Amino acid sequence: MRDYNCFSGDNNKVLISAQYDFYEYLIYDIFDVARKLWLLCAEIVMLESEDVQRVKDKTSFDHRTLQQVHDAIATAFRYIHRDHQLEIGFNKKSPQEINHYFDHSYNDWDPKKFNDMELQYLYKWNPFFKKHLKELTTIDSNNFTYNKNHTFVRDIITASIFYPHKDKGYEAEKRCDSYIYEYFGNGLPEAVEKHWEDFRIKQQKINNKSQ
């Protein structure tokens, strides 16, 4: 994660640093949730194909293909809390409470990587991320026609497994960005979406050069 200065006042360096350092823990969650859902759908219809086997065998991925999904949600968190994002207030948690929370969420959790203020932010940021990732990927069978979450899940798999750093993968990444922006609705200004688009194009050029 290296996305910041996405909107006017996006200058909480402590929060941005905490999100950046916690990136490695959350980026895999995006991949893992989408992969499990994709395979579940294949299992329900008893689908057997090379694509299914490919997704089953794929347990790692190039994090850059889903970086923008993470960064878009991270930007939304900072924007929504922009007026009071420095206020931990009277709800400050003890290091013991925070460590207990993360110890049960991540096997390789290392609190020594973060200072006290960063830990306070992470205690707020992690539930926000998990809540919205769940909402973005929950497939509603009662409203399937209008619920686009199945497309979002498919695009994550397309970008990270089937077509990483290829045109179809880039198109999938763009659709993910658009869907996240639509999902948060009026909570984000157009300037944020424009920033995501510029940032994605810049990253694509960097990734293409590294191929």
NUROLO-769995 format. One record per atom (N, C-alpha, C): atom name; residue number from 1; x, y, z. Coordinates in steps of 0.05 Angstrom, whole numbers. Each point is the difference from the previous one (the first is absolute). Layout:
% NUROLO-769995
NODE atome num     c1     c2     c3
NODE    CA NUM      X      Y      Z
...
END
This chain:
% NUROLO-769995
NODE atome num     c1     c2     c3
NODE     N   1     17    -24      0
NODE    CA   1    -17     24      0
NODE     C   1     18     25      0
NODE     N   2     -5     17    -20
NODE    CA   2     15     25     -1
NODE     C   2    -18     23     -9
NODE     N   3    -26     -4      3
NODE    CA   3    -19     20     -9
NODE     C   3     -8     19     22
NODE     N   4      6     26     -4
NODE    CA   4     -7     20     20
NODE     C   4     -3     27    -14
NODE     N   5     -7     21     15
NODE    CA   5     -7     26    -11
NODE     C   5    -22     -3    -21
NODE     N   6    -21    -16      7
NODE    CA   6    -22     -5    -18
NODE     C   6    -21     22     -1
NODE     N   7      0     16     21
NODE    CA   7    -20     22      2
NODE     C   7     11     22     17
NODE     N   8    -12     23      0
NODE    CA   8     10     22     15
NODE     C   8     -1     -7     30
NODE     N   9     22      2     14
NODE    CA   9      1     -6     28
NODE     C   9      8    -29      6
NODE     N  10      7    -15    -21
NODE    CA  10      9    -28      4
NODE     C  10     29      0      8
NODE     N  11      5      9     25
NODE    CA  11     28      3      9
NODE     C  11      5    -11     28
NODE     N  12    -17    -19      8
NODE    CA  12      4    -14     25
NODE     C  12     22    -21     -4
NODE     N  13     25      8      4
NODE    CA  13     22    -17     -6
NODE     C  13      2    -25     18
NODE     N  14     -9      3     25
NODE    CA  14      0    -23     18
NODE     C  14    -19    -21     -9
NODE     N  15    -24      9     -7
NODE    CA  15    -21    -19    -10
NODE     C  15      9    -13    -26
NODE     N  16     10     16    -19
NODE    CA  16      9    -10    -25
NODE     C  16     23    -20      4
NODE     N  17     18      6     18
NODE    CA  17     22    -18      6
NODE     C  17    -10    -27     12
NODE     N  18    -19      2     18
NODE    CA  18    -12    -24     12
NODE     C  18    -13    -17    -22
NODE     N  19    -15     12    -18
NODE    CA  19    -13    -15    -21
NODE     C  19     21    -13    -18
NODE     N  20     21     15     -6
NODE    CA  20     21    -10    -18
NODE     C  20     14    -25     13
NODE     N  21      6      2     25
NODE    CA  21     15    -21     14
NODE     C  21    -18    -25      5
NODE     N  22    -27      5      0
NODE    CA  22    -18    -22      5
NODE     C  22    -10    -13    -27
NODE     N  23      8     12    -21
NODE    CA  23     -8     -8    -27
NODE     C  23      3    -30     -5
NODE     N  24     23    -11      8
NODE    CA  24      6    -28     -5
NODE     C  24    -20    -19     13
NODE     N  25    -12      9     22
NODE    CA  25    -20    -17     13
NODE     C  25    -27     -1    -14
NODE     N  26     -7     24    -12
NODE    CA  26    -27      2    -11
NODE     C  26     -1     -7    -30
NODE     N  27     22      4    -14
NODE    CA  27     -1     -5    -29
NODE     C  27     -8    -29     -7
NODE     N  28     10    -18     17
NODE    CA  28     -6    -28     -5
NODE     C  28    -29     -6      6
NODE     N  29    -12     14     19
NODE    CA  29    -29     -4      6
NODE     C  29    -17      4    -24
NODE     N  30      6     20    -17
NODE    CA  30    -15      6    -24
NODE     C  30      0    -24    -18
NODE     N  31     24    -10     -5
NODE    CA  31      4    -23    -18
NODE     C  31    -13    -25     12
NODE     N  32      3     -5     25
NODE    CA  32    -10    -24     13
NODE     C  32    -30     -1      0
NODE     N  33    -13     22      7
NODE    CA  33    -29      1      1
NODE     C  33    -12     -5    -28
NODE     N  34     11     13    -20
NODE    CA  34    -10     -3    -27
NODE     C  34      5    -28    -11
NODE     N  35     23    -11      5
NODE    CA  35      7    -27     -9
NODE     C  35    -18    -21     12
NODE     N  36     -5      2     26
NODE    CA  36    -18    -19     13
NODE     C  36    -29      2    -11
NODE     N  37     -9     24     -4
NODE    CA  37    -27      3    -11
NODE     C  37     -2    -11    -29
NODE     N  38     20      6    -16
NODE    CA  38      1    -10    -28
NODE     C  38     -1    -30      0
NODE     N  39     16    -12     17
NODE    CA  39      1    -30      1
NODE     C  39    -26    -11     11
NODE     N  40    -12     14     19
NODE    CA  40    -26    -10     11
NODE     C  40    -21      0    -22
NODE     N  41     -1     21    -16
NODE    CA  41    -20      1    -22
NODE     C  41      5    -23    -20
NODE     N  42     26     -5     -6
NODE    CA  42      7    -22    -18
NODE     C  42     -9    -27     12
NODE     N  43      3     -3     26
NODE    CA  43     -7    -24     14
NODE     C  43    -31     -4     -1
NODE     N  44    -14     21      4
NODE    CA  44    -30     -2      1
NODE     C  44    -11    -11    -27
NODE     N  45     12     10    -22
NODE    CA  45    -10    -10    -27
NODE     C  45     16    -23    -10
NODE     N  46     17    -11     18
NODE    CA  46     16    -24     -7
NODE     C  46     17      4    -25
NODE     N  47     11     24     -2
NODE    CA  47     17      7    -23
NODE     C  47     28    -11      3
NODE     N  48      9    -14    -20
NODE    CA  48     28    -10     -1
NODE     C  48     12      9    -26
NODE     N  49     22     15      2
NODE    CA  49     13     10    -23
NODE     C  49     29      8      6
NODE     N  50     15      7    -20
NODE    CA  50     27      8      4
NODE     C  50      1     26     16
NODE     N  51    -20     18     -4
NODE    CA  51     -1     25     15
NODE     C  51     -4     -6     30
NODE     N  52    -18    -18      6
NODE    CA  52     -5     -7     28
NODE     C  52     25    -11     13
NODE     N  53     13    -18    -14
NODE    CA  53     25    -11     11
NODE     C  53     21     21      4
NODE     N  54      1     19    -19
NODE    CA  54     20     22      2
NODE     C  54     -5     17     25
NODE     N  55    -25      6      5
NODE    CA  55     -7     16     24
NODE     C  55      6    -16     25
NODE     N  56     -6    -26      0
NODE    CA  56      6    -17     23
NODE     C  56     30      0      6
NODE     N  57     16     -2    -21
NODE    CA  57     29     -3      4
NODE     C  57     13     27      7
NODE     N  58    -14     22     -5
NODE    CA  58     12     26      4
NODE     C  58     -4      9     29
NODE     N  59     21      0     15
NODE    CA  59     -2      9     28
NODE     C  59     16     25      6
NODE     N  60     14      9    -21
NODE    CA  60     15     25      3
NODE     C  60     -4     17    -26
NODE     N  61      6     25      1
NODE    CA  61     -5     18    -22
NODE     C  61     18     24      1
NODE     N  62      1     15    -21
NODE    CA  62     15     25     -1
NODE     C  62    -18     21     14
NODE     N  63      8     10     23
NODE    CA  63    -16     18     15
NODE     C  63     -7     26    -15
NODE     N  64     16      7    -20
NODE    CA  64     -5     25    -14
NODE     C  64    -26     -1    -16
NODE     N  65    -10    -24     -7
NODE    CA  65    -24     -2    -15
NODE     C  65    -25      9     16
NODE     N  66      2     -2     27
NODE    CA  66    -22      7     17
NODE     C  66      6     24     18
NODE     N  67     23     12     -4
NODE    CA  67      9     22     17
NODE     C  67    -21     23     -1
NODE     N  68    -10      5    -23
NODE    CA  68    -19     23     -2
NODE     C  68    -26     -5     14
NODE     N  69     -8    -25      2
NODE    CA  69    -25     -7     15
NODE     C  69      5      7     29
NODE     N  70     22     -8     11
NODE    CA  70      7      6     28
NODE     C  70      2     30      3
NODE     N  71     15     14    -17
NODE    CA  71      5     28      3
NODE     C  71    -26     17     -3
NODE     N  72    -19    -10    -16
NODE    CA  72    -25     15     -3
NODE     C  72    -16     -1     25
NODE     N  73     -1    -23     13
NODE    CA  73    -14     -2     26
NODE     C  73     14     16     21
NODE     N  74     27     -1      0
NODE    CA  74     16     16     19
NODE     C  74     -5     29     -4
NODE     N  75     -2      9    -25
NODE    CA  75     -5     29     -5
NODE     C  75    -28      7     10
NODE     N  76    -19    -18     -4
NODE    CA  76    -28      5      9
NODE     C  76      0      3     31
NODE     N  77     15    -17     14
NODE    CA  77      1      2     29
NODE     C  77     11     27      9
NODE     N  78     22      9    -13
NODE    CA  78     12     26      7
NODE     C  78    -19     23     -7
NODE     N  79    -14     -2    -22
NODE    CA  79    -18     22     -8
NODE     C  79    -24      2     18
NODE     N  80    -12    -23      6
NODE    CA  80    -24      0     18
NODE     C  80      7     10     27
NODE     N  81     25     -5     10
NODE    CA  81      8      9     26
NODE     C  81     18     25     -1
NODE     N  82     -1     15    -21
NODE    CA  82     18     22     -4
NODE     C  82     -3     22     21
NODE     N  83    -24      4     10
NODE    CA  83     -4     22     18
NODE     C  83      8     -6     29
NODE     N  84      3    -26      6
NODE    CA  84      8     -7     28
NODE     C  84     19    -24      0
NODE     N  85     16     -3    -21
NODE    CA  85     17    -23     -1
NODE     C  85     23      1     19
NODE     N  86      5     23     12
NODE    CA  86     22      1     20
NODE     C  86    -10     -4     28
NODE     N  87    -27     -3      2
NODE    CA  87    -12     -2     27
NODE     C  87     -3    -29      8
NODE     N  88     17    -10     18
NODE    CA  88     -4    -26     12
NODE     C  88    -19      2     24
NODE     N  89      3     23     14
NODE    CA  89    -19      6     21
NODE     C  89      1    -19     23
NODE     N  90    -23     -3     13
NODE    CA  90     -3    -16     24
NODE     C  90     -3    -29     -7
NODE     N  91     -1     -7    -25
NODE    CA  91     -4    -28     -8
NODE     C  91     27    -14     -5
NODE     N  92     21     12      9
NODE    CA  92     27    -11     -4
NODE     C  92      2    -28     13
NODE     N  93     10    -19    -15
NODE    CA  93      3    -27      9
NODE     C  93     28     -5     11
NODE     N  94      2    -18     19
NODE    CA  94     26     -7     11
NODE     C  94     15    -17    -19
NODE     N  95     27      0      1
NODE    CA  95     15    -18    -18
NODE     C  95     -8    -29      3
NODE     N  96     -7     -8     24
NODE    CA  96     -8    -28      5
NODE     C  96    -26     -7    -15
NODE     N  97    -19     18      0
NODE    CA  97    -25     -4    -14
NODE     C  97      5     -2    -30
NODE     N  98     16     18    -10
NODE    CA  98      6      0    -29
NODE     C  98     15    -25     -8
NODE     N  99     20     -8     15
NODE    CA  99     15    -24     -7
NODE     C  99    -18    -25      1
NODE     N 100    -18     -1     20
NODE    CA 100    -18    -23      2
NODE     C 100    -18     -1    -25
NODE     N 101     -9     23     -9
NODE    CA 101    -18      1    -23
NODE     C 101     15    -10    -25
NODE     N 102     24     10     -5
NODE    CA 102     15     -8    -24
NODE     C 102     12    -28      2
NODE     N 103      8     -8     23
NODE    CA 103     10    -27      4
NODE     C 103    -19    -21     -9
NODE     N 104    -26      6      3
NODE    CA 104    -21    -19     -8
NODE     C 104     -8      3    -29
NODE     N 105     11     20    -13
NODE    CA 105     -7      5    -28
NODE     C 105     22     -8    -19
NODE     N 106     25      3      9
NODE    CA 106     23     -5    -18
NODE     C 106     21    -16     15
NODE     N 107      8    -22    -11
NODE    CA 107     19    -18     14
NODE     C 107     28     13      2
NODE     N 108      7     16    -19
NODE    CA 108     27     12     -1
NODE     C 108     -1     29      9
NODE     N 109    -19      7     16
NODE    CA 109     -3     28     10
NODE     C 109     24      8     17
NODE     N 110     12     23     -7
NODE    CA 110     23     10     14
NODE     C 110     -4     29      9
NODE     N 111     -9      4     25
NODE    CA 111     -6     27      9
NODE     C 111     24     18      2
NODE     N 112     24    -11      0
NODE    CA 112     24     16      2
NODE     C 112      5     17    -25
NODE     N 113    -14     -6    -21
NODE    CA 113      3     15    -25
NODE     C 113    -14     27      2
NODE     N 114    -17      4     20
NODE    CA 114    -17     24      1
NODE     C 114      4     15     27
NODE     N 115     -2     27     -1
NODE    CA 115      1     15     25
NODE     C 115    -29      1     11
NODE     N 116     -2     12     23
NODE    CA 116    -26      0     15
NODE     C 116    -22     13    -17
NODE     N 117      5     23    -12
NODE    CA 117    -20     14    -15
NODE     C 117     -9    -16    -24
NODE     N 118     19    -12    -14
NODE    CA 118     -6    -17    -23
NODE     C 118    -18    -23      8
NODE     N 119      6    -12     23
NODE    CA 119    -17    -23     10
NODE     C 119    -29      9      5
NODE     N 120     -3     25     10
NODE    CA 120    -27     10      5
NODE     C 120    -15      3    -26
NODE     N 121     14     10    -21
NODE    CA 121    -13      3    -26
NODE     C 121     -7    -27    -12
NODE     N 122     19    -19      2
NODE    CA 122     -5    -27    -11
NODE     C 122    -24    -13     13
NODE     N 123     -4      5     25
NODE    CA 123    -23    -11     15
NODE     C 123    -26     10    -12
NODE     N 124      0     23    -12
NODE    CA 124    -23     11    -14
NODE     C 124     -1     -7    -29
NODE     N 125     23      0    -13
NODE    CA 125      2     -5    -29
NODE     C 125     -6    -29     -7
NODE     N 126     10    -19     15
NODE    CA 126     -3    -28     -7
NODE     C 126    -30     -8     -1
NODE     N 127    -16      6     21
NODE    CA 127    -28     -7     -2
NODE     C 127    -15     13    -23
NODE     N 128      8     26     -5
NODE    CA 128    -12     14    -23
NODE     C 128      5    -15    -26
NODE     N 129     25     -7     -4
NODE    CA 129      8    -15    -24
NODE     C 129    -15    -26     -3
NODE     N 130     -1    -16     22
NODE    CA 130    -13    -26     -1
NODE     C 130    -30      3     -4
NODE     N 131    -12     20     12
NODE    CA 131    -29      4     -3
NODE     C 131     -7      6    -29
NODE     N 132     15     18    -12
NODE    CA 132     -7      8    -27
NODE     C 132      9    -20    -21
NODE     N 133     21    -15      5
NODE    CA 133      8    -21    -18
NODE     C 133    -22    -22      0
NODE     N 134    -11     -6     23
NODE    CA 134    -22    -19      2
NODE     C 134    -24      9    -15
NODE     N 135     -7     26      3
NODE    CA 135    -23     11    -14
NODE     C 135      4      1    -30
NODE     N 136     24      5     -8
NODE    CA 136      7      1    -29
NODE     C 136      0    -27    -13
NODE     N 137      3    -21     16
NODE    CA 137      2    -27    -12
NODE     C 137    -23    -19      8
NODE     N 138    -19     10     15
NODE    CA 138    -23    -17      7
NODE     C 138    -19     -1    -23
NODE     N 139     -6    -24     -9
NODE    CA 139    -17     -4    -23
NODE     C 139    -29     -5     10
NODE     N 140    -18     18     -8
NODE    CA 140    -27     -1      9
NODE     C 140    -17    -14    -20
NODE     N 141     -8    -25      5
NODE    CA 141    -16    -16    -19
NODE     C 141    -28     11     -4
NODE     N 142     -9     16     19
NODE    CA 142    -27     12     -2
NODE     C 142      0     25    -17
NODE     N 143     24     10     -6
NODE    CA 143      1     25    -16
NODE     C 143     23     -2    -20
NODE     N 144      2    -23    -12
NODE    CA 144     24     -6    -17
NODE     C 144      1     18    -24
NODE     N 145    -23      7    -12
NODE    CA 145      0     16    -24
NODE     C 145     13     27      5
NODE     N 146     -5     12     23
NODE    CA 146     10     27      5
NODE     C 146     25      1     18
NODE     N 147      6    -22     12
NODE    CA 147     24     -1     17
NODE     C 147     24     -6    -18
NODE     N 148     20     17      1
NODE    CA 148     23     -3    -18
NODE     C 148     24    -14     14
NODE     N 149     -4     -9     24
NODE    CA 149     22    -12     15
NODE     C 149     12    -24    -14
NODE     N 150    -17    -16    -14
NODE    CA 150     10    -23    -14
NODE     C 150     20      9    -22
NODE     N 151     -5     22    -12
NODE    CA 151     18     11    -20
NODE     C 151     26     10     13
NODE     N 152     -2     12     23
NODE    CA 152     23      9     15
NODE     C 152     18    -24      7
NODE     N 153    -12    -21     10
NODE    CA 153     15    -25      7
NODE     C 153     14    -11    -25
NODE     N 154    -15     -1    -22
NODE    CA 154     11    -11    -25
NODE     C 154     23     17    -10
NODE     N 155     -3     27      3
NODE    CA 155     22     18    -10
NODE     C 155     25     -3     17
NODE     N 156     -3     -5     26
NODE    CA 156     24     -5     17
NODE     C 156     15    -24    -10
NODE     N 157    -15    -22     -6
NODE    CA 157     13    -24    -10
NODE     C 157     12      4    -27
NODE     N 158    -14     15    -17
NODE    CA 158     11      6    -27
NODE     C 158     26     16      2
NODE     N 159      1     19     17
NODE    CA 159     23     17      3
NODE     C 159     24    -14     12
NODE     N 160     -6    -17     20
NODE    CA 160     22    -12     16
NODE     C 160      9    -27     -9
NODE     N 161    -18    -15    -14
NODE    CA 161      7    -28     -7
NODE     C 161      0     -4    -30
NODE     N 162    -21      8    -14
NODE    CA 162     -2     -7    -28
NODE     C 162     16     19    -19
NODE     N 163     -1     26      6
NODE    CA 163     13     19    -18
NODE     C 163     16     21     15
NODE     N 164     18     -7     18
NODE    CA 164     16     21     14
NODE     C 164     18     15    -19
NODE     N 165     -1     27      2
NODE    CA 165     17     18    -16
NODE     C 165     -5     -4    -30
NODE     N 166    -25     -6     -7
NODE    CA 166     -8     -2    -28
NODE     C 166    -24     18     -4
NODE     N 167     -7      5    -25
NODE    CA 167    -22     19     -5
NODE     C 167    -26     -8     14
NODE     N 168     -7    -26     -1
NODE    CA 168    -25     -8     13
NODE     C 168      2      3     30
NODE     N 169     24     -4     11
NODE    CA 169      4      4     28
NODE     C 169     -2     29      8
NODE     N 170     11     18    -16
NODE    CA 170     -2     29      5
NODE     C 170    -29      9     -1
NODE     N 171    -15    -11    -20
NODE    CA 171    -28      8     -2
NODE     C 171    -15     -9     25
NODE     N 172      7    -24     10
NODE    CA 172    -13    -10     25
NODE     C 172      7     18     24
NODE     N 173     25      9      1
NODE    CA 173      8     18     22
NODE     C 173    -15     26     -1
NODE     N 174     -4     10    -24
NODE    CA 174    -15     25     -3
NODE     C 174    -29     -3      8
NODE     N 175    -12    -23     -7
NODE    CA 175    -28     -4      9
NODE     C 175     -2     -2     30
NODE     N 176     20    -13     12
NODE    CA 176      0     -1     30
NODE     C 176      1     27     12
NODE     N 177     17     18    -11
NODE    CA 177      1     27     11
NODE     C 177    -27     14     -3
NODE     N 178    -12     -2    -23
NODE    CA 178    -25     13     -6
NODE     C 178    -22    -10     19
NODE     N 179      1    -26      5
NODE    CA 179    -20    -12     18
NODE     C 179      3      9     29
NODE     N 180     25      2      9
NODE    CA 180      5     10     27
NODE     C 180     -9     29      3
NODE     N 181      5     16    -21
NODE    CA 181     -8     28      1
NODE     C 181    -31      2      1
NODE     N 182    -13    -17    -16
NODE    CA 182    -29     -1     -1
NODE     C 182    -11    -10     27
NODE     N 183     13    -20     12
NODE    CA 183     -8    -11     25
NODE     C 183      0     21     22
NODE     N 184     21     16      2
NODE    CA 184      1     20     21
NODE     C 184    -18     24     -7
NODE     N 185     -9      2    -25
NODE    CA 185    -20     20     -8
NODE     C 185      9     29      5
NODE     N 186    -17     15     12
NODE    CA 186      5     29      5
NODE     C 186     21      5     21
NODE     N 187     11    -22     12
NODE    CA 187     20      4     20
NODE     C 187     27      8    -11
NODE     N 188      3     -1    -26
NODE    CA 188     26      7    -12
NODE     C 188     -4     20    -22
NODE     N 189     18     20     -2
NODE    CA 189     -2     20    -22
NODE     C 189     11    -11    -26
NODE     N 190     -7     12    -23
NODE    CA 190     10     -9    -26
NODE     C 190     30      2     -1
NODE     N 191     12     18     15
NODE    CA 191     29      4     -1
NODE     C 191     14    -25     10
NODE     N 192    -12    -15     18
NODE    CA 192     12    -25     10
NODE     C 192      0    -21    -23
NODE     N 193    -23     -3    -14
NODE    CA 193     -1    -19    -22
NODE     C 193     20      7    -21
NODE     N 194      3     26     -6
NODE    CA 194     20      9    -20
NODE     C 194     28     -7      9
NODE     N 195      5      3     25
NODE    CA 195     27     -6     11
NODE     C 195      5    -30     -3
NODE     N 196    -20    -17      6
NODE    CA 196      4    -29     -3
NODE     C 196      6     -7    -29
NODE     N 197    -14     13    -19
NODE    CA 197      4     -6    -28
NODE     C 197     29      7     -8
NODE     N 198      9     24      7
NODE    CA 198     27      9     -6
NODE     C 198     21    -19     12
NODE     N 199     -5     -7     25
NODE    CA 199     19    -17     14
NODE     C 199      1    -28    -12
NODE     N 200    -23    -11     -8
NODE    CA 200     -1    -26    -13
NODE     C 200     16     -1    -26
NODE     N 201     -4     21    -16
NODE    CA 201     14      2    -26
NODE     C 201     30      1      5
NODE     N 202      8     16     20
NODE    CA 202     29      2      6
NODE     C 202     11    -27      9
NODE     N 203    -15    -14     17
NODE    CA 203     10    -26      9
NODE     C 203      1    -21    -23
NODE     N 204    -19      2    -18
NODE    CA 204      1    -19    -23
NODE     C 204     25      4    -17
NODE     N 205      8     25     -4
NODE    CA 205     24      6    -15
NODE     C 205     25    -11     14
NODE     N 206      0      3     27
NODE    CA 206     23    -10     16
NODE     C 206      1    -30     -2
NODE     N 207    -23    -13      3
NODE    CA 207     -1    -29      0
NODE     C 207      7    -11    -27
NODE     N 208     -8     13    -22
NODE    CA 208      6     -9    -27
NODE     C 208     30      1     -5
NODE     N 209     13     20     11
NODE    CA 209     29      3     -4
NODE     C 209     16    -22     15
NODE     N 210    -13     -9     22
NODE    CA 210     14    -20     17
NODE     C 210     -4    -29    -10
NODE     N 211    -18     -3    -21
NODE    CA 211     -5    -27    -10
NODE     C 211     24    -11    -16
END
